Amino acid sequence: KVAIKGIERELICPACKELFTHPLILPCQHNICHKCVKEILFAFEDSFADGGSESSNQSSPRIRISASSMDRIDRINRSGRKRNSLTPRSTLFPCPSCQRDIDLGERGINGLFRNFTLETIVERYRQAARAAIAIMCDFCKPPPQESTKSCMDCSASYCNECFKIHHPWGTVKAQHEYVGPTTNFRPKILMCPEHEMERVNMYCEICRRPVCHLCKLGGGHANHRVTTMSTAYKTLKDKLSKDIEYLISKESQVKAHITQLDLLLKETECNSERAKQEASQSFEKLYHVLEEKKSAALRAIDTSKNRRLEKLQTQVEEYQGLLENNGLVGYAQEVLKETDPSCFVQTAKQLHVRIQKATESLRSFRPAAETTFEDFVVDTAKQEDILGDLSFHSNGLEIPEINEEQSRMYNKALISWECPGKTDSADIYVLEYHKLNKEEESVIWQKTEVCGKSKILSDLDDDSNYAFRVRGYKGSICSPWSREVIMCTPPAPVFSFLFDDKCGYNSEHLQLNPRRTSVESRAGFPLLLGSERLQVGCYTTLDYIIGDTGIAKGKHFWAFNVEAYSYLVKVGVVPSNKIQKLFHNTHDVTSPR
């Protein structure tokens, strides 16, 4: 038997960090609780309604949304389903596991399969963890008796007496399927979420999910390559079994890697302590001037040590998951116990991919972090009279430059930078900015740490100038500040919208991208004729497209980007009562204003 407690890591929801509850399978093949999907989508909708994402992080105490996910809220909202939309839109959902925006389609949550195999394994884990806690009968009068069996058809638990009462001999209920006491009730037949009255009997190899015959005949899988459920079940189970057998056969190699990683952890600890001692001895020589600098250097070493230890510890946990009866392998062995082909194939494909990745990492083993701390050597050869402005500049650490072409200032500021040598030699960057105000005598810079080479800043004032600068850090060594760049925010609050693909949209003349953020004319002979008529003084027919949101009042700012190869482009606003007239009279060149 597989040790259930050894696979707990595989049974944790990436959103709420708790055991899965009614897990759903996303199109990216990752699992997430049903409640978590709804709460994340509700958080995004609330942030869209409030005009920002600051309050959405506190809208649900159950889920833990990361800072990187919160930075994507505006994009998800504008690309997803709007509250005031008159037509169904595809829903984008940020997967907490792979950090990608997943298209859930027009049906949204209703189009997702429930992972009954994973749910069964979670239930077995719960029972192993609470072996002393009994499941009580659902029909006893108070006080309830301990249940002895559960009916899968009734989805309820019974004691012996209640089971006889509710399942009398000679009735249809006497033929119901019953098992030992459980709280996990799963349907006998897996039904299609697209066609709720049809059972799934095929497997789409393109989308990697079970489908019914209606999906194949006229649904979204009409042109996809499908196979029978029994064939998919046998193929995936054979592949998964062979890969698991291979990993189990390499258990001695896995244990050797874990032993090596344990030694690397200890070596990292020793070397970090040695680096701290060397840094302390160097700073003691210049104690009066360098006391504050010494504390900063020790913190930097600790930060680097913790980062490396975390990477190495994570690697240890990953390799421990490859041991038999533990982690990923243990979870896979539990999945192999699944006998229902429909439930098995919807779980096995993604699990097989993970097993293959684990196999590849086993073949090309490499520690996740270095154990040396050679970068934390303090140079004490400089004279004391210049130590007051010591910044530990390194000739090998390049000065970053803010890229003004890639940086943007709208409702939020996107500041991007790069290194002249195109190398990322810094571990972390510090971005500072302040609002230019002639009345203020002293400048107060606001600081933020960034792991990448770009940062989105919010809460900036409208119609204001801001100065930005950035520097890189590698351990306790930093580069000089970059050249200050001054950028101006829009004169009014930014108005965000997408192009409308329903009202007046001419798909024969115009081509709209899937995200509805850009549009262009379809190339063809009529366009050439139109251009020729324009040259002789006859206006060509114009194709119009409108935004999916209107303005009732107030002052707003928005911007368009017109490609250099464009021939004739008009941009503006039009009253709502003239929209129909505009689409019917395509020769009207005075609108929009």
Salt bridges, closest charged atoms under 4 A:
GLU10 OE1 - ARG354 NH1 2.81
GLU45 OE1 - ARG83 NE 3.56
ASP46 OD1 - ARG83 NH2 3.10
ASP74 OD2 - LYS412 NZ 3.02
ASP101 OD1 - ARG72 NH1 2.66
ASP101 OD2 - ARG75 NH2 2.77
GLU119 OE2 - HIS22 ND1 3.31
GLU119 OE2 - ARG114 NH2 2.60
GLU123 OE2 - ARG130 NH2 3.49
ASP153 OD1 - LYS188 NZ 2.92
GLU177 OE1 - LYS188 NZ 3.89
GLU194 OE1 - ARG107 NE 3.78
GLU196 OE2 - ARG107 NH2 3.73
GLU198 OE1 - HIS213 ND1 3.55
GLU205 OE1 - ARG225 NE 2.67
ASP238 OD2 - LYS234 NZ 3.15
ASP243 OD2 - HIS352 NE2 2.72
GLU251 OE2 - LYS255 NZ 3.53
GLU273 OE2 - LYS276 NZ 3.93
GLU284 OE2 - LYS294 NZ 3.35
GLU291 OE2 - LYS294 NZ 3.74
ASP302 OD1 - LYS276 NZ 3.49
ASP302 OD1 - LYS305 NZ 3.95
GLU334 OE1 - ARG124 NH2 2.43
GLU334 OE2 - LYS337 NZ 2.88
GLU338 OE2 - ARG186 NH2 3.10
GLU404 OE2 - ARG483 NH2 3.33
GLU418 OE2 - LYS422 NZ 3.56
ASP427 OD1 - LYS474 NZ 3.71
GLU432 OE1 - ARG469 NH2 2.81
ASP461 OD2 - LYS435 NZ 2.93
ASP501 OD1 - ARG89 NH1 2.71
ASP543 OD1 - HIS509 ND1 2.91
ASP548 OD2 - LYS82 NZ 3.59
ASP548 OD2 - ARG516 NH1 3.50
